[in-house]
Amino acid sequence: MQYIIPQQDKAAANNAFPLRMVSVIVVNVMLIPLLVADLVCSIYHAVYFRLNGMPLIPRKDYIVIDRGRLMKLNWAQRWACAYCDYANGLIAWIKAIINTTEIYSCAIKHASPRHNQEYQREYFPYEKFK
């Protein structure tokens, strides 16, 4: 696979043009569920957090689209960078919303440790609720 912007220590290979076009379509179709998730989570965040007196999580702190403005990139590279800025920022913002919901709604640790949930260290022990 050839990277648009080759990454350090990643081998670049040559893909046929039709395969590259299929991958472009597949990646860009993902915008639809991302936009739907953005809309649904924005509504959830605005309504649920306000009704429960929870602090709002600023979307602008997570979704920062700045790499698409780099002048040394061509239009396809700018689009790819803007896409990744949006997608990764959106998922991080949604995770922050869900984590905050969990803190306010169910601050109980899992029975066994979970990957990427270090923030649960201060939660109540699972055994206490058996």
Phi and psi in degrees as a GROMACS rama.xvg file:
@    title "Ramachandran Plot"
@    xaxis  label "Phi"
@    yaxis  label "Psi"
@TYPE xy
-101.49  125.625  GLN-2
-82.476  144.04  TYR-3
-58.0539  -47.468  ILE-4
-118.737  102.993  ILE-5
-53.8464  135.084  PRO-6
-96.1457  152.975  GLN-7
-61.5637  136.116  GLN-8
65.3209  18.7653  ASP-9
-115.527  124.033  LYS-10
-72.7914  135.912  ALA-11
-99.8864  128.943  ALA-12
-119.386  171.1  ALA-13
-103.588  119.985  ASN-14
-102.14  149.774  ASN-15
-68.2102  148.627  ALA-16
-55.7518  -45.2247  PHE-17
-60.327  -38.7854  PRO-18
-65.7144  -37.8563  LEU-19
-64.2002  -40.007  ARG-20
-65.6844  -39.4319  MET-21
-60.9549  -43.3671  VAL-22
-66.0113  -36.2623  SER-23
-63.0747  -43.3466  VAL-24
-63.7572  -47.6527  ILE-25
-59.7599  -45.4901  VAL-26
-62.9898  -45.307  VAL-27
-72.6532  -27.8207  ASN-28
-63.9095  -28.1901  VAL-29
-61.9437  -16.9851  MET-30
-61.0042  -34.1339  LEU-31
-60.8155  -56.2972  ILE-32
-64.5164  -30.3872  PRO-33
-65.0163  -43.4427  LEU-34
-66.2629  -38.7649  LEU-35
-64.3348  -45.2946  VAL-36
-61.0121  -39.869  ALA-37
-59.8676  -48.0177  ASP-38
-62.9829  -50.2  LEU-39
-62.5374  -45.3974  VAL-40
-69.0536  -32.4186  CYS-41
-64.5076  -43.1656  SER-42
-64.9679  -48.5947  ILE-43
-55.4446  -48.9025  TYR-44
-59.7282  -48.2185  HIS-45
-64.7715  -42.9246  ALA-46
-80.6955  -58.0458  VAL-47
-62.985  -44.8468  TYR-48
-65.3942  -42.1448  PHE-49
-67.6361  -42.0077  ARG-50
-64.1384  -29.6997  LEU-51
-103.066  8.82286  ASN-52
65.0709  28.615  GLY-53
-90.1602  146.742  MET-54
-67.9059  134.787  PRO-55
-71.9184  148.885  LEU-56
-104.698  114.245  ILE-57
-62.5479  118.133  PRO-58
-60.9308  -35.8838  ARG-59
-65.3871  -19.7342  LYS-60
-76.0036  -17.2251  ASP-61
-109.593  -42.2538  TYR-62
-97.4619  98.4857  ILE-63
-121.261  109.523  VAL-64
-103.111  92.5634  ILE-65
-123.427  -26.394  ASP-66
-71.2317  -22.0403  ARG-67
-69.1197  -9.35499  GLY-68
-96.1296  1.99069  ARG-69
-69.5411  123.566  LEU-70
-72.9917  -21.0492  MET-71
-82.1534  -1.42579  LYS-72
-95.544  148.75  LEU-73
-80.9521  177.214  ASN-74
-62.3451  -37.4927  TRP-75
-67.7704  -40.416  ALA-76
-67.16  -39.6251  GLN-77
-62.3253  -44.4195  ARG-78
-61.0096  -45.6522  TRP-79
-61.5541  -41.903  ALA-80
-67.0766  -42.6934  CYS-81
-64.1965  -40.1998  ALA-82
-59.5093  -49.129  TYR-83
-67.3429  -38.2732  CYS-84
-56.755  -47.9476  ASP-85
-66.9512  -50.8186  TYR-86
-62.5828  -49.0092  ALA-87
-66.6526  -39.9476  ASN-88
-64.7966  -42.2305  GLY-89
-61.7427  -47.5793  LEU-90
-62.8542  -40.0784  ILE-91
-63.9172  -40.0123  ALA-92
-66.3745  -43.238  TRP-93
-62.7862  -41.5885  ILE-94
-62.4982  -39.6577  LYS-95
-63.9311  -38.5824  ALA-96
-64.2438  -45.9904  ILE-97
-66.2978  -41.8361  ILE-98
-60.6187  -43.0094  ASN-99
-66.6065  -39.5934  THR-100
-59.1861  -43.2774  THR-101
-64.1006  -41.8176  GLU-102
-59.3831  -42.1327  ILE-103
-85.2401  -18.6131  TYR-104
-111.778  -32.4284  SER-105
-154.837  69.5361  CYS-106
-84.0133  62.6877  ALA-107
-122.278  131.997  ILE-108
-64.5629  157.372  LYS-109
-73.6241  162.805  HIS-110
-61.657  -36.0568  ALA-111
-130.768  151.639  SER-112
-57.9661  143.262  PRO-113
-112.287  148.045  ARG-114
-64.6118  137.059  HIS-115
64.2936  32.0229  ASN-116
-131.934  43.2804  GLN-117
-63.3596  -24.9739  GLU-118
-62.6288  -13.186  TYR-119
-83.7358  3.76625  GLN-120
-55.1749  -33.783  ARG-121
-89.1974  1.44114  GLU-122
-72.3566  165.9  TYR-123
-69.8793  146.752  PHE-124
-65.9593  141.439  PRO-125
-58.6175  -43.2707  TYR-126
-60.0924  -28.1793  GLU-127
-65.9021  -17.9913  LYS-128
-112.646  12.8713  PHE-129
